[in-house]
Each structure stands twice: as structure tokens, then as C-alpha cells.
């Protein structure tokens, strides 16, 4: 698919929010796209509740893609996601969770997923949503297509989630990915604390010794903590 062809397809696509009338169509699409089975109540919620940002991409009235996200306070995060934001943010601070993003097979590689994600990002970085400080998602460790897509959009791996999914009764690993928006910040690492303390010592400048000591300690800890990046496997 050339860029010109993709552009032509995008020109024919319309975006609209989901409604209760879309439940059966959305249920069929999700069963084709995702290996996870969602309860009927989930489909009712994403097509009717104002808690969700549920946007569909349509082509000649047919749903060809959708994105579903939920805004929630930091206090409502699951345990495995509780450290997404820096600890100084209050429990009421908002984050957005992308529950699903999918595109019909014969419309992929036309920029439809980017169109949907761009719409969500535009909403979450508007003045009305300035209280949202991070956007995160979970993804199967073997779903390299999705991982590459999000990494191209500046999402970064946050944590490895062993046995996070159950696919046809078998445990599968996953990752969480995060994009910080509206000035949001992740928790400080040990290196961050050392760098901060070192900069404070450097500013005081009582003598050269603290600076040399700080640099030596920082280098030792950095070598100790350094590790190769997470390797992602791909199933053809």
C-alpha cells in the first residue's frame, strides 16, 4: 500500500463514537482481533458509558477500526500499574488506559490505527484533559507488530508482566507501555536520586572532594544497575 493509496483511504474514513447499537458488530470484531474473551458487560460499558473514550473508524458505514480508552484516577490503578506516575502526584491525578485498539485486516497499513490514536492523544492533551499525566496499555510480549507501532509513537516499556494473560487456558507474558503527557513524570529511579543529590553537592561546592566522590559512586552504581534492553520475541 503506497502513501497515496493510504491517504485516499483515510479521506474516505469517518470517525464517530460508539453507541449501544454497535454492540454486536464490536463484539464480532474483537473476537477476530484479540485472543482475550470479554464479558458481555464490557461491550455494554464501552458502547454506552461516559467513562470510556470509545471511537470507531468507519468506511461506508462499516466499522473498520476502533480505540477504547478509560480515564481513571491514580488511586484506581491496579497493583501492577501503581508505579506509573511519580509518587508526589496525588491519588486523584488522572491517567488514561488504552483497553483496545484494532483495525480490520484489509484496512491495515492505511494509517487507520494512527488516525484513531491521534484522536485520543489530541483529546488527552487538550485543555479539558490537562489533568491526565500518562497514557498506558498492556500488550502481549509476542505481539511485536503492536509493540513496534506504540514505540514509533513514543510509548516506552514500563514493566515486564510475567504470566499476565491467560490465552486459551495458557499463561502468557506481557508488557506495560507508557506515554507521559501534559508534563507527567515517572517515579524517580535510584540513579535519579543520586543525580539530584550530586547536583545539590555540586552547587554547594565546599571543595572538590564531594564532586569526585559523587561521580565515583554514581559510576559504580550505574555499572551495577545497567542491563541490556528487554528482548521481545516474535511468533510468525
C-alpha positions in Angstrom: 0.0 0.0 0.0 1.5 3.3 -1.1 1.2 6.5 0.8 -1.1 8.0 -1.9 -3.4 5.0 -1.6 -3.3 5.2 2.2 -4.2 8.9 2.0 -7.1 8.2 -0.2 -8.5 5.6 2.1 -8.1 7.9 5.1 -10.1 10.6 3.2 -13.0 8.2 2.9 -12.9 7.3 6.6 -15.1 8.9 9.2 -14.7 8.9 13.0 -17.6 8.6 15.4 -18.2 7.5 18.9 -19.6 4.0 19.6 -23.3 3.6 20.6 -25.3 0.7 22.1 -26.4 -0.2 18.5 -22.8 -1.2 17.8 -22.5 -3.9 20.4 -22.9 -6.9 18.1 -20.6 -5.6 15.5 -17.9 -4.6 18.0 -18.2 -8.0 19.7 -17.6 -9.7 16.4 -14.6 -7.6 15.5 -13.0 -8.0 19.0 -13.4 -11.8 18.8 -11.5 -11.7 15.4 -8.7 -9.3 16.6 -8.0 -10.3 20.1 -7.3 -13.6 21.8 -9.0 -12.5 25.0 -12.7 -13.1 25.7 -14.5 -10.1 27.1 -17.8 -10.5 29.1 -21.0 -9.0 27.6 -21.0 -6.3 30.3 -17.7 -5.0 28.9 -19.3 -4.4 25.5 -22.3 -2.7 27.1 -20.0 -0.4 29.1 -17.7 0.7 26.2 -20.6 1.5 23.9 -22.8 3.4 26.5 -20.8 4.6 29.5 -19.3 8.1 29.5 -16.3 6.7 31.4 -14.9 5.4 28.1 -13.5 7.2 25.1 -14.8 4.7 22.5 -14.1 5.9 19.0 -14.8 4.0 15.8 -13.4 4.5 12.3 -16.0 3.8 9.7 -15.8 3.3 5.9 -19.1 3.4 4.1 -20.9 3.0 7.4 -18.9 -0.2 8.2 -16.7 -0.1 11.4 -13.2 -0.9 10.2 -11.3 0.2 13.4 -11.8 1.3 17.0 -10.0 2.5 20.0 -11.3 2.3 23.6 -9.7 4.1 26.5 -10.6 4.9 30.0 -9.7 7.9 32.2 -9.1 6.9 35.8 -7.5 8.4 39.0 -4.2 7.2 40.1 -5.9 5.6 43.2 -7.8 3.2 40.9 -4.8 1.7 39.2 -4.2 -2.0 39.5 -1.3 -3.1 41.7 1.0 -3.8 38.7 0.4 -0.3 37.3 0.5 1.6 40.6 4.0 2.9 40.0 3.4 4.5 36.6 3.4 8.1 38.0 5.9 9.7 40.3 5.0 9.3 43.9 4.4 13.0 44.5 1.3 13.0 42.4 -1.9 13.0 44.5 -4.2 9.9 44.3 -6.7 12.0 42.3 -4.3 12.6 39.4 -5.7 11.2 36.2 -4.2 8.6 33.8 -5.6 7.0 30.7 -5.7 3.3 30.0 -6.0 2.1 26.4 -8.1 -1.0 26.6 -8.1 -1.9 22.9 -7.0 -0.7 19.5 -7.7 -2.7 16.4 -8.2 -2.4 12.6 -9.9 -4.8 10.2 -7.4 -6.8 8.2 -7.9 -5.4 4.7 -7.7 -1.8 6.0 -4.4 -2.2 7.9 -1.3 -0.3 6.8 -3.5 2.6 5.8 -2.8 4.7 8.9 -6.2 3.9 10.5 -4.7 2.9 13.8 -2.6 6.1 13.8 -5.7 8.1 13.0 -7.6 6.7 16.0 -4.6 7.1 18.3 -4.0 10.7 17.2 -7.6 11.5 18.0 -7.2 10.1 21.5 -3.9 11.9 22.1 -5.5 15.1 20.8 -8.3 14.8 23.4 -6.0 13.8 26.2 -3.6 16.8 25.6 -6.4 19.4 25.3 -7.1 22.0 27.9 -10.0 19.9 29.2 -7.8 16.9 29.9 -4.7 18.7 31.3 -5.1 16.6 34.5 -4.1 13.4 32.6 -0.4 12.8 33.1 0.1 9.4 31.4 -1.4 7.1 28.9 -0.6 3.4 29.3 -1.5 0.0 27.9 -0.8 -3.7 28.2 0.4 -5.8 25.3 1.3 -9.5 24.7 5.1 -10.0 24.7 4.8 -11.8 21.4 2.7 -9.1 19.7 5.7 -7.3 18.1 3.5 -5.6 15.5 1.6 -3.7 18.2 4.9 -3.1 20.2 6.6 -1.5 17.2 3.6 0.6 16.5 3.5 2.0 20.0 7.2 2.5 20.2 7.1 4.5 16.9 4.5 6.7 18.7 7.0 7.3 21.6 5.4 4.9 24.1 8.1 3.3 26.2 8.2 -0.1 28.1 7.4 0.4 31.7 7.4 -3.1 33.2 7.5 -6.8 32.2 4.4 -8.7 33.3 5.1 -12.5 33.6 2.1 -14.7 33.1 -0.1 -11.6 32.9 -2.5 -13.1 30.3 -4.4 -16.3 30.1 -4.9 -17.3 26.5 -6.9 -20.5 25.9 -6.0 -21.6 29.4 -2.3 -21.0 29.0 -0.3 -18.2 30.8 1.3 -15.6 28.5 3.7 -12.8 29.3 3.0 -9.2 28.7 4.5 -5.7 28.9 3.1 -2.4 30.0 3.9 0.6 27.9 3.6 4.3 28.9 3.5 7.7 27.2 3.8 10.7 29.5 1.7 13.7 28.6 0.9 17.2 30.0 4.2 17.3 31.9 3.7 13.9 33.6 6.7 12.2 35.1 7.6 8.6 36.1 8.8 7.7 39.5 12.4 8.5 40.3 14.9 5.7 39.9 17.9 5.3 42.2 20.1 7.0 39.6 17.7 10.0 39.6 18.1 10.3 43.4 21.9 10.1 43.1 22.0 12.6 40.3 19.8 15.0 42.3 21.9 14.7 45.4 25.0 15.1 43.4 23.8 18.2 41.7 23.0 19.7 45.1 26.5 18.9 46.4 28.0 20.3 43.2 26.1 23.6 43.7 27.3 23.9 47.3 31.0 23.4 46.1 32.6 23.3 49.6 35.6 21.6 47.9 36.4 19.3 45.1 36.2 16.1 47.1 32.4 15.8 47.2 32.2 16.1 43.5 34.8 13.4 42.9 33.2 11.2 45.5 29.7 11.7 43.9 31.0 10.9 40.4 32.8 7.8 41.6 29.7 6.5 43.5 27.4 7.3 40.6 29.6 5.4 38.1 29.8 2.3 40.3 26.0 2.2 40.7 25.3 2.8 37.1 27.6 -0.1 36.1 25.8 -2.2 38.7 22.3 -1.4 37.5 23.0 -1.3 33.8 21.4 -4.1 31.9 20.6 -4.9 28.3 17.3 -3.8 26.9 14.3 -6.1 27.0 14.3 -8.5 24.2 11.0 -9.2 22.5 10.3 -12.5 20.7 8.2 -12.7 17.6 6.0 -15.6 16.5 5.4 -15.6 12.8 
